[in-house]
Amino acid sequence: MKTFCGRANPTTGAMEWLEEDENYDYHQEIARSRYADMLHDKDRNVKYYQGIRAAVSRVKERGEKAIVLDIGTGTGLLSMMAASAGADFCYAVEVFKPMANAAVKIVEKNGFRDKIKVINKHSTEVTVGPDGDMQCRANILVTELFDTELIGEGALPTYEHAHKYLVQEGCEAVPHRATVYVQLVESKRMWSWNKLFPVHVEAEDGEKIIVSPSEMEDCPGVPSVCDIQLNQMPSSDFTILSDVVTMFSVDFSKPVRSASTSYRVQLEPVKSGKAQIVLSWWDIDMDPSGMINCTMAPYWVKSTSAFQWRDHWMQCVYFLPNEEPVLQGEKVYLTACRDEYSVWYKLQKARGKEENKAAVRVESPVCRCQAHLLWNRPRFGQLNDQNRTHQYIKSLTKVLQTDSVCLCISDGSLLPVLAHCLGAKQVQYFLMLLFFLKFFKANNLEDKIKIIEARPELLTSSHLEDKKISVLVGEPFFTTSLLPWHNLYFWYARTAVTSHLTSSATVLPQSASLHMMIVEFQDLWRIRSPCGTCEGFDVQTMDDMIKNSLNFRESKEAEPHPLWEYPCKSLSDPQEVLTFDFRKTVPEYSLSAEGSVNLLRKGRSHGAVLWMEYHLAADISVNTGLMQISNEKGNCEWNPHCKQAVYFFSSVIESETLSDLPSAVTYAINFNTKTGEIAMDFKL
Ligand code: SAH
């Protein structure tokens, strides 16, 4: 059987439906899953085990049999904990078939076949009764259905259903309760992920300011949460405006309501400033007393001794619909609204007593300006990066003449506006969405920049009013790119429009290069590393399954990660491995490089990081990867607005001393010009 998978083709920029082996999807899901990360989360596992033991004891003390329902059992871990803690029987429910199959094997291997029944169903399909999936309702409800936003994976409707149909009244629940915390902050850095700041352009005839349309200024943005490793955000990048307050909590041992609702708290700002962002995280109490607590609180809230790195649960950044000035000591109301799966926030000044709770129902934010649909958070940050903009300004200044005819190929780019500010007086052309017309109108450029809604290969001379292009520009940036080299689509587009270029046309960037470095991750290695045993349970079946899925394709693939969130140190010098000359068209043949990099520092070689650098003009480059190696230990600083490609080695080489270091890692990297993909192989 075959299945179809949607993917952007990096040579055409278009979405394509590719025929794949029917197992492709599930192998992808397993290979990229968070199961390994969860199993490595010692703090989580230990606390679940403590909470489960305590719940089983409480039930036994009441003289009852302990019947456990484990919803979303995954590897079966929590059920095995319950069985070891003395539970009489466990129903382990798992909707994802490959996982349910793995759970059966793992349960058997660990000797719990008689105590645990794996049910491959969604919990809402589970039946209770003599002929049902469960003989009777359970009196202990165990789940781990939470995401960074707590409720995004559907925990609330699942609990609501389970209390109605699958568990007894007065059951024990592990976790017993979850609490969501918030803190109000001002942060230019985080706000720059949500609003486009005015761009200052120093032109020959004075400074010009590019502004965004007013509907963009007032737009509440999109409701989706921004989840990040907040612990990587230095305290100098935000100002705390309020104490940490409890926003709401959910008691999982009682019937849960998933219907939309809102919660309101009063805050007394500890500092005056601009309220822009609500930072949020949650904790779970594994027992009713709250003695066994697992928290996602960031570094400035919890003691670092309690620190556990994890990627399956992070922290949330919510953007307020508008920035609101607040004064120290002058109370404000913060409202959290939620539906079944997501949360959003609104801030209001405390006016008077007449303000009642019903009056503050807020609709889920809907982007009205379209920019939030076109640009994701890192893209906003990138466009607001003045330093980066400056590189484009410098290079455009070098190449533009007053009579230049420009064509810009990039998604949602400000380059045409920059080009106009910098003196290109001819009408310029722009392969883009009509959305941008608003932007040009806000800057009185609607008759200076023409939007051509055509794909590069369909560009005709009439689109260009019979003019030839003298300057072809791109950032390059395309929303469909997953891995850094997918932005090489610019090269393919450049090739497609060749017949429209003048013989001496300038292409900016003129070239790109692919760079590579061997690294040791502080923590990210965990997400792809085998677990072996977890709290004494043999979960190797899971490791094998992940390994098998990773090997499903004959060559392993690199994966995108925003490395500013994942500290690592360099073990080799960065090395340029391939170059792409945009002044020429894409060649017919593949581009490949073989070589070796020397290991310079002791450490564990977890993998290689790859990134692109764009050479705009001689001596002017934009780097999407390594910004610098900040100290002699090799700690790396990465471009905060881009994802880099990470290729995890299948076995880690570890060296305690420099003398036992293998001197080098050899690599073979191949850019297939037919597919636009890069295949790589490393030997240690
Ligand atoms: N309990 C495991 C795995 C947790 S991951 C552990 O703690 O290590 C959550 C799992 O729940 C996923 O495998 C997902 O497929 C499954 N799941 C989520 N909602 C479910 C539902 N309502 N019914 C059955 N399985 C569900």
Boltz pocket constraint, residues with backbone or C-beta under 6 A from the ligand:
constraints:
  - pocket:
      binder: B
      contacts: [[A, 38], [A, 39], [A, 71], [A, 72], [A, 73], [A, 74], [A, 75], [A, 76], [A, 77], [A, 78], [A, 93], [A, 94], [A, 95], [A, 96], [A, 99], [A, 121], [A, 122], [A, 123], [A, 124], [A, 143], [A, 144], [A, 145], [A, 153], [A, 154], [A, 158]]
      max_distance: 6.0
